Amino acid sequence: MKIAIDVRNIGRHRTGSEVVVRELTKHIVAIDRENEYFLLTDTDDDAVIGYIREKVAVADRKNVHIVSLCARNKFTWSAWHVWRWARKERIDIYHTEYIVPFFLPRYVKVLTHIHDVSFAALPSYIGKKDLFFLRLLIPYSLRRATRIIAISQFTHDEIIKYYHIQKEKIVIISNALPPLFERHATDRDIERVRARYNLPQKYIFTLGTMQPRKNIPFLIEAFARRAHDMPDIALVLSGKRGYHFDTVINETIARYGEVAKRIIFTGFVDDDDLPAVYAGADVFAFPSLYEGFGLPLLEAMSQDVLVVASDIPVFREVAGDAAIYADSSDLDSFANALYTMVMCAAPARARFVRAGRERVRLFSWRKSAQEMRALFAQISRINL
């Protein structure tokens, strides 16, 4: 079979989404020497192409090709370049995220990977232009897809809830840890990132795009509410201040005077540094209002860091009894949970660490890649 995979996100530092595309693609091509793979990107930049080749480990693979389909914008890429190329190459299967390219030949089997449907669940947090196109294109993409891949049972259920898709069309293939997190950061690693990012000795850590649904202003207020009880603890926020940046973050910090001096922005943290930044933390906090999976929970637990998370179904699905959960709309609840974990006694801390290690072992990119390859074989037998 000829299988095309949209890898445009690789190299764009889009946190969880990039990890999923990179690791799933890497592990699929590692175990499949029979099918022919075409990895599609929208740039001919040699540095980006080299980065993709390195991260997906395809330098010596004759059945894997990186294809540059350069376009002025995302619309022309989907509406013109992809379908012309797919028809020319007689592609059998096309795998993408969310938006399925227009006009793909009917014989092409399509898989679309859905990380979450926050745009349907929390539309007020999405820009009007983006929301218009998502409302227009997501229903079409879900109808056109031969199969829809959900990254959790929660996302599976949300797709059905908001788009009324028959459950037989949706397949759950879970995320897992990036390879960087397969070893525990050393004390030397922690000291190196402490110097590089100006990190304090003790801190609560959170990571993610600084968008409204990540609920960062709420976390800042919860931290401030018990900060006097944790005088030697800082709050470290990591992530890009990019598209849809939550401007309420700065407004919230400005209200807290002395406490604001203990709130540190690192900006984007390089992938190689992330395990050590996690490992240096006393607690990882994830107050997000909505997620499709919750990869940072696994990343934190892989480094034996205690976790406080918002009490939403997908976090319980991922972290089980290895975290404590608090209402992400109740400041006292979340503030007290942070304090409880920061002050956690050694025996209880050890129990959380053991439980976290057990949760991490439940998720594997190799297992997910095997499920993906089986799905390729399954849909190849469907008559359209």
C-alpha positions in Angstrom: 0.0 0.0 0.0 0.9 3.6 -0.5 0.3 5.5 2.7 0.6 9.3 3.0 1.0 11.0 6.4 0.6 14.7 7.0 3.6 15.7 9.1 3.4 19.5 8.8 3.3 19.9 12.6 6.8 18.4 13.1 9.2 21.2 13.9 6.6 23.8 14.7 6.8 23.4 18.5 3.1 22.8 18.9 3.6 20.8 22.1 1.2 17.8 22.4 0.1 17.8 18.8 3.7 17.7 17.4 4.6 14.9 19.8 1.7 12.7 18.6 2.5 13.2 14.9 6.2 12.7 15.4 6.2 9.7 17.7 3.4 7.8 16.0 4.9 8.3 12.6 8.3 7.3 13.8 7.1 4.1 15.4 4.9 3.2 12.5 7.6 3.4 9.9 10.0 1.6 12.3 7.8 -1.5 12.4 6.5 -1.5 8.8 9.0 -2.5 6.1 6.3 -3.6 3.6 4.1 -0.5 2.9 5.4 2.6 1.2 5.2 5.8 3.2 5.1 9.4 2.0 5.5 12.1 4.7 4.0 15.3 3.5 5.1 18.7 4.6 4.4 22.2 3.2 8.0 23.5 3.1 11.2 22.9 1.1 13.4 24.4 3.8 16.4 22.1 4.1 16.7 22.6 7.9 13.0 21.6 8.4 13.3 18.6 6.1 16.5 17.5 7.9 14.7 17.9 11.3 11.9 15.7 10.1 14.3 13.1 8.7 16.1 13.0 12.0 13.1 13.0 14.4 11.3 10.3 12.5 14.5 8.3 11.9 14.1 7.6 8.2 17.5 8.4 6.9 18.2 4.9 5.7 14.6 3.8 4.9 14.0 3.1 1.2 10.2 2.7 1.8 9.8 6.2 3.4 9.9 9.4 1.4 9.6 13.1 2.6 7.5 15.0 0.1 7.4 18.9 0.0 4.2 20.3 -1.3 4.8 24.0 -1.0 1.8 26.3 -0.9 0.9 29.9 -0.2 -1.4 29.0 2.6 -3.2 26.2 4.3 -6.2 26.5 2.1 -4.4 26.1 -1.2 -2.4 23.2 0.3 -5.6 21.3 1.1 -7.7 22.5 -1.8 -5.2 22.1 -4.6 -1.8 20.6 -3.9 -2.6 17.5 -1.9 -5.4 16.1 -4.1 -3.3 16.6 -7.3 -0.4 14.9 -5.7 -2.5 12.0 -4.2 -4.2 11.4 -7.5 -0.8 11.4 -9.4 0.8 8.9 -6.9 -2.4 6.8 -6.6 -2.2 6.9 -2.8 -4.2 4.2 -1.0 -4.5 5.8 2.5 -4.2 9.4 3.7 -3.6 10.2 7.4 -4.0 13.7 8.7 -5.2 15.7 11.7 -8.6 17.3 11.9 -9.1 18.8 8.4 -9.3 16.4 5.5 -8.0 17.9 2.2 -10.7 18.7 -0.4 -11.3 16.7 -3.5 -9.3 13.6 -2.6 -10.3 10.8 -5.0 -13.0 8.6 -3.5 -10.7 5.5 -3.7 -8.4 7.1 -1.1 -9.1 5.8 2.4 -8.8 8.7 4.9 -7.9 8.7 8.6 -8.3 11.9 10.6 -6.7 12.2 14.0 -8.8 14.2 16.5 -6.9 15.4 19.6 -9.9 17.1 21.1 -13.1 19.0 20.2 -12.6 22.0 22.5 -13.8 24.2 19.6 -17.2 22.6 19.9 -17.2 22.3 23.7 -15.8 25.8 24.5 -16.5 27.9 21.4 -16.2 31.2 23.3 -12.4 30.5 23.7 -11.9 30.2 19.9 -11.3 33.2 17.6 -14.3 34.0 15.4 -12.4 33.3 12.1 -11.1 30.0 13.3 -14.5 29.0 14.7 -16.1 29.8 11.4 -13.8 27.5 9.4 -13.9 24.7 12.1 -17.7 24.7 12.0 -17.5 24.5 8.2 -14.8 22.0 7.8 -14.8 19.6 10.8 -18.3 18.1 9.9 -17.2 17.6 6.3 -13.9 16.0 7.5 -15.6 13.6 9.9 -18.1 12.5 7.2 -15.3 12.0 4.6 -13.0 10.1 6.9 -13.0 6.3 6.5 -12.1 6.1 10.2 -11.7 8.7 12.9 -8.9 8.3 15.5 -9.6 9.6 19.0 -6.8 9.8 21.5 -8.9 8.8 24.5 -12.3 7.4 25.5 -13.3 10.9 26.5 -12.5 12.3 23.0 -14.3 9.4 21.5 -17.4 10.2 23.5 -17.1 14.0 22.8 -17.0 13.4 19.0 -20.2 11.4 19.3 -21.8 14.0 21.5 -21.1 17.0 19.3 -21.1 15.5 15.8 -23.4 12.5 16.2 -20.9 10.1 14.5 -21.6 6.4 14.7 -19.3 4.9 17.3 -18.2 2.1 14.9 -16.4 4.7 12.8 -14.2 6.0 15.7 -11.1 4.1 16.9 -9.2 4.9 20.1 -5.4 5.0 19.8 -3.8 6.5 22.9 -0.9 8.8 23.2 2.3 8.0 25.1 5.5 9.5 26.4 8.2 11.0 24.1 11.5 9.1 24.2 13.1 11.9 26.2 11.0 10.9 29.2 12.1 7.3 29.2 14.9 8.1 31.6 14.8 10.1 34.8 16.6 13.5 34.7 19.8 13.5 36.9 20.7 16.1 39.5 23.2 17.5 37.0 20.4 17.9 34.4 18.3 19.7 36.9 21.0 22.2 37.9 21.7 22.9 34.2 18.1 23.8 33.4 17.9 25.7 36.7 20.7 28.0 35.5 19.4 28.2 31.9 15.8 29.2 32.8 16.5 31.0 36.1 14.5 28.4 38.0 14.2 28.6 41.9 15.1 25.8 44.2 11.5 24.9 44.9 8.6 25.4 42.5 5.2 24.4 41.3 5.3 23.8 37.5 2.8 24.1 34.7 3.2 23.7 31.0 1.2 24.4 27.9 0.1 27.0 25.4 -1.1 30.1 27.2 -4.6 29.9 25.9 -7.8 30.6 27.9 -8.8 27.0 28.3 -5.5 26.2 30.0 -7.0 28.2 33.0 -3.6 29.8 33.9 -5.2 32.9 35.6 -7.1 30.5 37.9 -3.9 28.7 38.8 -2.2 32.0 39.6 -5.0 33.0 41.9 -5.1 29.6 43.6 -1.3 29.8 44.1 -1.6 33.3 45.5 -4.4 32.1 47.9 -2.0 29.8 49.8 1.3 31.4 48.9 1.8 32.7 52.5 1.7 29.1 53.7 4.4 28.1 51.2 6.9 30.9 51.5 9.7 29.1 49.8 7.7 27.9 46.8 7.5 29.7 43.4 5.1 29.2 40.5 6.8 28.5 37.1 4.8 28.9 33.9 6.2 27.4 30.7 4.8 27.7 27.2 4.6 30.0 24.2 2.8 33.4 24.5 1.5 32.9 20.9 -1.8 32.7 19.1 -4.8 33.1 21.3 -2.6 34.2 24.3 -4.7 34.7 27.4 -4.2 38.4 28.2 -6.0 37.9 31.6 -2.7 36.2 32.7 -0.8 39.5 32.9 -3.8 41.3 34.5 -4.0 38.6 37.2 -0.3 38.7 38.1 -0.5 42.5 38.4 -3.0 42.2 41.2 -0.8 40.2 43.5 2.2 42.5 44.4 4.8 40.5 46.4 3.4 37.2 45.3 3.9 38.2 41.7 7.7 38.2 42.3 7.4 34.5 42.8 5.8 33.8 39.5 8.3 33.0 36.7 7.7 32.7 33.0 10.3 30.6 31.2 8.8 31.0 27.7 9.2 28.0 25.4 11.3 25.2 26.9 13.5 23.2 24.5 12.4 19.5 24.2 15.7 18.3 25.5 15.3 20.4 28.7 11.8 19.4 29.5 12.4 16.3 31.6 14.8 18.2 33.9 12.4 21.1 34.3 9.7 18.7 35.4 12.1 16.8 37.6 13.1 19.9 39.4 9.6 20.7 40.4 7.9 19.8 43.7 4.5 19.6 42.1 3.1 19.7 38.6 -0.2 21.6 38.3 -2.6 21.2 35.4 -5.8 23.2 35.9 -7.0 23.0 32.3 -10.7 23.2 31.6 -10.6 20.9 28.6 -8.2 18.4 27.1 -8.3 15.5 24.7 -5.7 13.5 26.6 -3.3 15.1 29.1 0.2 14.1 28.0 1.9 16.5 30.6 0.4 14.3 33.4 2.4 11.3 32.1 5.5 13.5 31.5 5.4 14.7 35.1 4.8 11.2 36.6 7.7 9.8 34.5 10.0 12.2 36.5 8.4 11.2 39.8 6.7 14.6 40.3 3.5 14.8 42.2 0.4 16.0 40.2 -2.5 18.2 41.0 -5.0 18.3 38.1 -8.4 19.7 37.4 -11.2 17.2 38.0 -12.2 16.4 34.4 -12.9 12.9 33.1 -10.0 12.6 30.7 -7.4 13.4 33.5 -8.9 10.6 35.6 -8.7 8.3 32.5 -5.0 9.1 32.1 -3.7 9.5 35.6 -6.0 7.2 37.6 -5.1 7.2 41.3 -1.6 8.7 40.7 -2.8 12.3 41.1 -5.1 14.4 43.2 -7.9 16.2 41.5 -9.6 19.6 42.4 -12.5 21.6 41.0 -11.1 23.9 38.4 -13.7 26.5 39.2 -13.2 26.5 43.0 -10.2 28.5 44.1 -10.1 27.1 47.6 -10.3 23.5 46.4 -7.4 23.9 44.0 -5.3 26.1 46.4 -5.7 23.5 49.1 -4.8 20.7 46.7 -1.6 22.5 45.8 -0.7 23.0 49.4 -1.5 19.4 50.3 0.9 18.1 47.5 3.7 20.6 48.3 3.6 19.6 52.0 3.0 15.9 51.2 4.8 13.6 53.8 7.4 11.1 52.5 5.2 7.9 52.8 2.3 9.5 50.8 4.7 11.0 48.3 6.2 7.6 47.7 2.8 6.1 47.1 2.0 8.7 44.5 5.4 8.2 42.8 4.8 4.4 42.6 1.3 4.9 41.2 2.6 7.4 38.7 5.2 4.9 37.4 2.5 2.3 37.0 0.3 4.7 35.0 3.2 5.6 32.7 3.7 1.9 31.8 0.2 1.6 30.5 0.9 3.8 27.5 3.4 2.9 24.7 4.0 4.5 21.3 5.0 1.0 19.9 1.7 -0.4 21.0 -0.2 2.6 19.5 1.8 2.2 16.2 0.9 -1.5 16.1 -2.7 -0.6 16.5 -2.3 2.0 13.7 -0.7 -0.4 11.3 -3.6 -2.9 12.0 -6.0 -0.1 11.2 -4.3 0.6 7.9 -4.7 -3.1 7.0 -8.4 -3.1 8.1 -9.5 -0.1 6.1 -7.6 -1.2 3.1 -10.2 -4.0 2.8 -13.2 -1.6 2.9 -14.9 -1.2 -0.4 -15.8 2.5 -1.0 
